[in-house]
Amino acid sequence: MELSNDEIRRYSRHLILPEVGMAGQKKLKTASVLCIGTGGLGSPISMYLAAAGIGRIGLVDFDVVDFSNLQRQIAHGTQDVGRPKVESATETINDINPNVVVDKHEAPLTSENAMELVSNYDIIVDGTDNFPTRYLTNDACVLQGKPNVYGSIFRFDGQASVFAPSMNGPCYRCLYPEPPPPGMVPSCAEGGVLGVLPGIVGCIQATEIIKLALGEGSSLVGRLLIFNALEMKFREVKLRRDPKCPICGDNPTIKELIDYNEFCGIPDQPTESEENPDEIDVQEMKRALDNPDLGIAVVDVREQDEFEIAKVEGTTLVPLSKIEQRFTELDPNQTIYLHCKAGVRSLKALGFLREQGFKYLKSVKGGITAWSEEIDSNIPKY
């Protein structure tokens, strides 16, 4: 596959690198990469791969652009809010380099489609933010013998590695044999993330992909790179393949893809007709606040910083992180409505308080986000 004169001009700073040259740039042009996720990590990954001249990039995402994405997901702009991420990311990639072929897969990665998607690309890059998809990506890559370029971010911390048993390295399960209990690790929506962090980690992932495609340098196979942005420090942990790993070990027991939500302990979403008896809606919360004579306490279990961003008058703040120390401030014989940002942490608080003997508890479904959408639009969403 030859390079056109336009491509030679475009990639001239690559071509004068002895480690790349014409031969290496042709390797990049013939390479294909499947990018799972087009958010915080997927944005810089896909943009730099396009700029580098990777010939074909597949984008897997089923989400739409939200205002809260714009602080870090640089493949999308303000005018893209509400649009499918694969559409806006494709336009960004095409603007950077129209020579790149972009395959749009506007769907979630599932056990039904993962094997086919992974089989069609040379290198797979994990830009996801949830454990079921990480394990699914890992298992599909191991079964297909494809390298899995991994990255993760949270608050000010990032990690990156290349999981590739086919290259005598470990897989993701060797590092994390079991997922954490559901809800134990907060999401970025709950814990936050420094906007530039996915750019740093995503660029590391893109670098690893380009090196793999070129066959140059020392990859992160067998190494976990850990980055702390606040301290501006990198450290490295050596990784080894676990001979007892259930998928890449000496006697693997996983021979096909499984139910990854079940593996991670995440229950199936109930249908609309199935109501959680522990939950109420924001309309019920409003009735409680409007009628103090009902004697219902409404407790906000978000963190102080979140409470300062947006709060509902008449609620009491008892952060989930401090509830073990402060639950004695609450009356175990009073009816208590618990709310948070979206209804996840309030259910955790409900479970804890119930263990302490509280009997009259309800979690507000949708939290302050639903309050903003249904009750008072002056309350900001974040």
C-alpha positions in Angstrom: 0.0 0.0 0.0 1.6 3.2 -1.2 1.4 6.7 0.3 0.1 9.5 -1.8 1.9 12.8 -2.0 -0.6 14.4 0.3 0.0 11.6 2.9 3.7 12.1 2.6 3.3 15.8 3.4 0.9 15.0 6.2 3.1 12.4 7.9 6.5 14.0 7.1 7.5 14.3 10.8 6.9 10.5 11.1 8.7 9.7 7.9 11.9 11.3 9.1 11.9 9.2 12.2 14.1 6.1 11.5 11.8 4.0 13.8 8.9 4.9 11.5 9.9 5.9 8.0 8.0 4.9 4.9 7.8 1.3 5.9 6.4 2.1 9.4 3.9 4.6 8.1 2.6 2.0 5.7 2.1 -0.4 8.7 0.1 2.3 10.4 -2.0 2.8 7.3 -2.8 -0.9 7.1 -3.5 -1.2 10.8 -7.0 -1.4 12.3 -8.1 -0.5 15.8 -11.3 -1.0 17.6 -11.9 1.8 20.2 -14.5 0.7 22.8 -15.9 3.9 24.1 -15.7 7.4 22.6 -15.7 9.4 25.9 -12.9 10.7 28.1 -10.4 8.1 27.0 -11.8 7.3 23.6 -11.7 10.9 22.5 -7.9 11.5 22.6 -7.2 7.9 21.6 -9.2 8.1 18.4 -8.1 11.6 17.6 -4.4 10.8 17.9 -4.7 7.5 16.1 -6.4 9.4 13.2 -3.7 12.0 13.2 -1.0 9.3 13.2 -2.5 7.6 10.1 -4.1 4.5 11.5 -6.0 3.3 8.5 -9.2 2.0 10.0 -10.8 2.9 13.3 -13.9 1.3 14.7 -15.9 3.2 17.3 -18.2 1.4 19.7 -20.6 3.6 21.7 -24.3 3.9 22.2 -24.4 7.0 24.3 -25.2 10.6 23.4 -23.2 13.7 24.2 -24.2 15.4 27.5 -23.1 18.9 28.7 -21.2 17.2 31.6 -19.1 15.3 29.0 -17.6 18.5 27.5 -15.1 19.1 30.4 -13.0 16.1 29.2 -14.5 14.4 26.1 -12.7 16.5 23.5 -14.0 14.7 20.4 -17.3 16.4 21.1 -18.3 20.1 21.1 -21.1 22.2 22.5 -23.1 21.9 19.2 -23.0 18.1 19.6 -25.0 17.9 22.9 -27.8 15.4 22.3 -26.1 13.7 19.3 -24.8 10.1 19.3 -21.1 10.1 20.3 -20.1 7.9 17.4 -21.5 10.5 15.0 -19.7 13.5 16.5 -16.5 11.6 17.0 -16.6 10.4 13.4 -16.9 14.0 12.2 -14.0 15.0 14.4 -11.8 12.2 13.1 -12.7 12.9 9.5 -11.8 16.6 10.0 -8.4 15.6 11.5 -7.6 13.0 8.7 -10.0 12.2 5.9 -7.8 9.3 4.8 -8.9 7.3 7.9 -11.8 4.8 7.4 -14.2 5.0 10.4 -16.6 2.2 11.2 -19.4 3.3 13.4 -20.9 0.7 15.8 -23.6 2.6 17.6 -24.4 -0.2 20.1 -23.3 -1.4 23.4 -20.6 -4.1 23.5 -22.3 -7.3 24.5 -21.6 -11.0 24.8 -23.5 -11.4 21.6 -21.5 -9.0 19.4 -18.1 -8.8 21.1 -16.5 -11.7 19.4 -17.4 -10.6 15.9 -16.4 -7.0 16.5 -13.0 -7.9 18.1 -12.2 -10.4 15.3 -12.3 -7.6 12.7 -9.5 -5.5 14.1 -5.8 -5.9 14.8 -5.7 -4.1 18.2 -8.4 -3.4 20.7 -8.4 -0.4 23.0 -10.5 -0.3 26.2 -11.8 3.2 26.8 -14.7 2.1 29.0 -15.7 3.1 32.5 -17.5 0.0 34.0 -16.4 -3.4 35.1 -18.7 -5.6 33.1 -17.5 -4.2 29.8 -13.8 -4.3 31.0 -14.1 -8.0 31.7 -16.1 -8.6 28.5 -13.4 -6.8 26.5 -10.7 -8.7 28.2 -12.3 -12.1 27.6 -13.1 -11.5 24.0 -9.5 -10.3 23.3 -8.0 -13.3 25.0 -10.3 -15.7 23.1 -9.4 -14.0 19.8 -5.7 -13.6 20.6 -5.8 -9.8 20.3 -3.9 -7.2 22.4 -6.1 -5.2 24.8 -4.7 -1.7 25.4 -6.2 -0.8 28.8 -6.7 2.5 30.6 -8.8 3.7 33.5 -9.3 7.0 35.3 -10.8 8.3 38.5 -10.5 11.7 40.2 -6.8 12.4 39.9 -5.5 8.9 39.3 -5.0 6.9 36.1 -3.7 3.5 35.0 -2.6 2.0 31.7 -1.3 -1.4 30.5 -1.4 -3.8 27.6 -3.0 -7.1 28.3 -1.9 -9.7 25.8 -1.4 -13.4 26.7 -0.7 -13.9 23.0 2.5 -11.8 23.6 3.4 -13.8 26.8 1.8 -11.2 29.1 -1.1 -11.3 31.6 -4.7 -10.4 31.0 -7.0 -8.1 32.9 -8.2 -11.1 35.1 -4.6 -11.8 36.2 -4.6 -8.3 37.7 -8.2 -8.2 38.9 -9.4 -11.8 39.3 -12.7 -10.7 40.8 -14.7 -7.4 40.3 -15.3 -5.2 43.4 -18.7 -5.5 45.1 -21.3 -3.5 43.2 -21.2 0.1 44.3 -17.9 -0.2 46.1 -16.0 1.8 43.5 -17.7 5.2 42.7 -18.2 6.1 39.1 -16.7 9.3 37.7 -20.2 10.8 37.9 -20.2 10.2 41.7 -16.5 10.8 42.5 -15.5 13.2 39.7 -12.5 13.3 37.4 -9.9 15.9 36.5 -10.7 17.0 32.9 -7.1 16.6 31.6 -6.5 13.2 33.2 -8.2 11.1 30.4 -6.2 13.1 27.9 -3.0 12.0 29.6 -4.0 8.3 30.0 -5.6 8.2 26.5 -2.4 9.5 24.9 -0.5 6.8 26.7 -2.9 4.2 25.3 -2.6 5.7 21.8 1.2 5.6 22.1 1.1 1.9 23.0 -1.2 1.2 20.0 1.1 3.0 17.6 4.1 1.1 18.9 2.3 -2.2 18.6 1.3 -1.4 15.0 4.9 -0.4 14.2 6.5 -3.3 16.2 8.8 -0.8 17.9 9.8 0.0 21.4 9.1 -1.6 24.7 5.3 -2.0 25.3 3.4 -2.0 28.6 2.8 -5.8 28.3 3.6 -7.1 31.8 3.6 -3.6 33.3 1.0 -1.5 34.9 1.7 2.2 34.7 0.1 4.2 37.5 -0.2 8.0 37.3 -1.2 10.6 40.0 -1.9 14.0 38.5 -2.0 15.9 41.8 1.6 14.7 42.7 2.6 14.5 39.0 4.2 11.1 39.6 4.3 7.9 37.6 5.1 4.6 39.1 5.2 1.1 37.6 4.1 -2.3 38.8 5.3 -5.5 37.2 2.6 -7.9 36.2 2.8 -11.6 35.5 0.4 -14.0 33.9 -1.5 -16.0 36.6 -1.1 -19.7 35.7 -4.5 -20.3 37.5 -6.3 -17.5 35.5 -9.6 -18.9 34.4 -9.2 -17.6 30.9 -5.5 -17.3 30.1 -4.1 -19.7 32.6 -2.6 -23.2 32.1 -6.0 -24.8 32.4 -8.6 -22.2 31.4 -12.2 -22.8 32.5 -13.7 -19.9 30.5 -14.1 -21.0 26.9 -16.8 -18.6 25.8 -18.2 -15.2 26.8 -20.5 -15.2 29.9 -23.1 -12.9 31.5 -20.8 -10.1 32.7 -23.5 -8.2 34.6 -24.1 -11.3 36.6 -20.4 -11.9 37.1 -20.0 -8.4 38.5 -23.1 -8.8 40.7 -25.2 -6.2 38.9 -28.8 -7.2 38.8 -30.9 -6.9 35.7 -32.7 -3.6 35.5 -36.3 -4.0 36.6 -39.0 -3.2 34.1 -41.1 0.0 34.7 -43.9 -2.1 36.1 -41.6 -3.5 38.8 -41.2 -1.0 41.5 -38.6 -1.1 44.3 -40.5 -1.0 47.6 -37.6 0.9 49.1 -38.0 3.7 46.6 -40.2 6.7 46.3 -40.3 9.4 43.6 -39.5 13.1 43.9 -43.2 14.0 44.0 -43.4 12.1 47.3 -40.3 13.9 48.6 -41.9 17.2 47.7 -45.0 16.4 49.7 -42.9 15.5 52.7 -41.0 18.9 52.5 -44.3 20.8 51.9 -46.0 19.3 54.9 -43.7 19.4 58.0 -46.6 18.1 60.1 -46.0 14.7 58.5 -42.9 14.4 60.6 -40.7 13.0 57.7 -37.0 13.9 57.6 -35.4 14.3 54.2 -31.7 13.5 54.4 -29.2 14.3 51.6 -26.3 11.8 51.6 -24.2 13.5 48.9 -20.8 15.1 49.8 -20.5 18.7 51.1 -19.0 19.9 47.8 -22.0 18.6 45.9 -24.4 20.1 48.5 -22.9 23.5 47.7 -23.4 23.0 44.0 -27.1 22.2 44.3 -29.4 21.6 47.3 -33.0 21.3 48.1 -34.2 23.6 50.9 -35.4 21.7 54.0 -33.1 18.8 53.6 -30.4 17.7 56.1 -26.9 16.8 54.9 -25.4 13.6 56.2 -22.8 12.5 53.6 -22.6 8.7 52.9 -18.9 8.8 53.6 -19.6 10.0 57.2 -22.8 8.1 57.9 -21.1 5.4 60.0 -20.0 8.2 62.4 -23.1 10.4 62.2 -26.1 8.0 62.0 -26.8 8.5 65.7 -27.8 12.1 64.8 -30.9 10.5 63.1 -34.0 9.3 64.9 -34.5 5.5 64.3 -38.2 5.8 64.9 -38.8 8.6 62.4 -39.7 8.1 58.7 -36.6 9.2 56.7 -36.4 9.9 53.0 -32.8 9.6 51.7 -31.7 11.3 48.5 -28.4 11.8 46.6 -27.6 12.7 43.0 -29.3 9.9 41.1 -30.5 7.4 43.7 -27.5 5.0 44.0 -25.9 6.3 47.1 -29.2 6.8 48.9 -29.9 3.1 48.5 -26.5 2.3 50.0 -27.3 4.6 52.9 -30.7 2.9 53.3 -29.1 -0.5 53.5 -26.6 0.7 56.2 -29.3 2.4 58.3 -31.5 -0.6 58.1 -28.7 -2.7 59.6 -28.6 -0.2 62.5 -32.2 -0.8 63.3 -33.9 2.0 61.3 -37.3 0.8 60.1 -38.9 3.6 58.3 -36.7 4.4 55.4 -37.2 5.3 51.7 -34.7 6.2 49.0 -35.7 8.9 46.5 -35.5 7.5 43.0 -33.5 9.8 40.7 -32.2 12.0 43.5 -31.6 15.7 43.0 -31.3 15.2 39.2 -34.9 14.0 39.1 -35.8 16.9 41.4 -34.3 19.4 38.9 -36.1 17.7 36.0 -39.5 17.3 37.5 -39.9 19.8 40.4 -37.6 22.8 40.2 -35.5 23.5 37.1 -33.7 26.3 38.9 -31.8 23.6 40.8 -28.6 23.0 38.6 -27.8 19.6 37.2 -24.2 18.6 37.4 
